[in-house]
Amino acid sequence: MSALAQTHNALNLAQGFPGFEPSPEIWQGLQDACKKGLYQYAPMPGYLPLRESIAQNVFQRFGFSADPQTEITITAGGTQALYSAFTALVETGDRVAYFEPAYDSYHPAILLNGGIPVPLALQGEQFEIPWDSLEKELKKGLKAIVINSPHNPSGSLLSAQDLTKLGRLIENHTTFVISDEVYEHIVFDGQFHAGVLQEPLLKDRSIVVSSFGKIYHVTGFKLGYAVAASPIMKEFRKIHQFQVFAVHSASQHMFYLMMQNPKHHQELGSFYAGLRDAFRMGLEGSAWELLPCKGTYFQLIKMPDSLSNMTDLQAAEWLCQEKGLALIPLSPFYSDGRNTGYLRACFAKPSQQLVAATDILRTIS
Ligand SMILES: Cc1ncc(COP(=O)(O)O)c(C=O)c1O
């Protein structure tokens, strides 16, 4: 859709990247790294001061005491952390469950590692875990379960109770959890992000994936990290070492400096809540129905009846070509590409762009 948006010079609320300048502290941090001469390879698991800051942060938020030496690895973004996690855990013929609609890297990463993807559809407008189906699949054997909260594309959240329920369900199985928490700081309306590291039944059998790109508005920097108990992290690092060895050294120092100022991540939720509210208000009373959005920077909108002759994919293409607005259809987030009647808007954009986008959508009755 981004390519189509470019061709048609359309306003792009399709791909999930922030449309603002990052903080000047990013540039200062990079300059500082260069002054310090951080031009050469970083240590394989990552720059130690950064791993120590992550350990502190993870302890403050989840009460999980991660050893920076053995339980945290800096990666080339969330995507590489996910891929290394799959490669570390999945062997040929292993079944791996994940929930749809889903971020697009899970399914191919499971396949590329010889696993069998077991997609399970989230239920209702709150996109809840289908517990009965999960239990059935667990009985047939699951090597791992992938969860993602806050959830792209639906904006839903898993609660601490959901995590406990998941922990109880897999307690007597040898099933791992890969927990994609890249939007962990983008949570709205006074709610808290529930992470697997806070759940006693999950913390020792999970790999948690985070991304600096989402926190500091620099998705192009492609840096993230994984946290896991040391026996799992040992396996993870065997893969990480030969996939990338080490990641960009100067950026690691810069993110270490950024982490010393907690306001960056603490204020992210309220910053994005403002944009979410602006986008939602712009569509109030229009023909577009808004689904709940509790976290992330994505909003799902239901196509009006007047577009019911089109699939979500056709509607997204039509909107882009004829109306100059790029959104993403929900169907590609399902392995069977089902027509959903929903489109996803990324509201991580300056307010003027959100106003322009909602003005375009309001012209459709
Ligand atoms: C759910 C989810 N997981 C992982 C990622 C990948 O993060 P990164 O850009 O750090 O590779 C994204 C990026 O959009 C995402 O939406």
The ligand as an SDF file (V2000), in Angstrom:
LIG
                    3D

 16 16  0  0  0  0  0  0  0  0999 V2000
    3.6440   -6.5230   16.0940 C   0  0  0  0  0  0  0  0  0  0  0  0
    4.9920   -6.1570   15.5970 C   0  0  0  0  0  0  0  0  0  0  0  0
    6.0360   -6.9110   15.9400 N   0  0  0  0  0  0  0  0  0  0  0  0
    7.2780   -6.6390   15.5050 C   0  0  0  0  0  0  0  0  0  0  0  0
    7.5250   -5.5560   14.7010 C   0  0  0  0  0  0  0  0  0  0  0  0
    8.9120   -5.3230   14.1960 C   0  0  0  0  0  0  0  0  0  0  0  0
    9.6330   -4.3850   14.9100 O   0  0  0  0  0  0  0  0  0  0  0  0
   10.9820   -3.7900   14.2920 P   0  0  0  0  0  0  0  0  0  0  0  0
   10.5860   -2.6670   13.3910 O   0  0  0  0  0  0  0  0  0  0  0  0
   11.7580   -3.3370   15.4810 O   0  0  0  0  0  0  0  0  0  0  0  0
   11.6530   -4.8930   13.5470 O   0  0  0  0  0  0  0  0  0  0  0  0
    6.4590   -4.7360   14.2940 C   0  0  0  0  0  0  0  0  0  0  0  0
    6.6960   -3.6000   13.3880 C   0  0  0  0  0  0  0  0  0  0  0  0
    5.8060   -3.0360   12.8090 O   0  0  0  0  0  0  0  0  0  0  0  0
    5.1540   -5.0450   14.7580 C   0  0  0  0  0  0  0  0  0  0  0  0
    4.1010   -4.3070   14.4040 O   0  0  0  0  0  0  0  0  0  0  0  0
  1  2  1  0
  2  3  1  0
  2 15  2  0
  3  4  2  0
  4  5  1  0
  5  6  1  0
  5 12  2  0
  6  7  1  0
  7  8  1  0
  8  9  2  0
  8 10  1  0
  8 11  1  0
 12 13  1  0
 12 15  1  0
 13 14  2  0
 15 16  1  0
M  END
$$$$
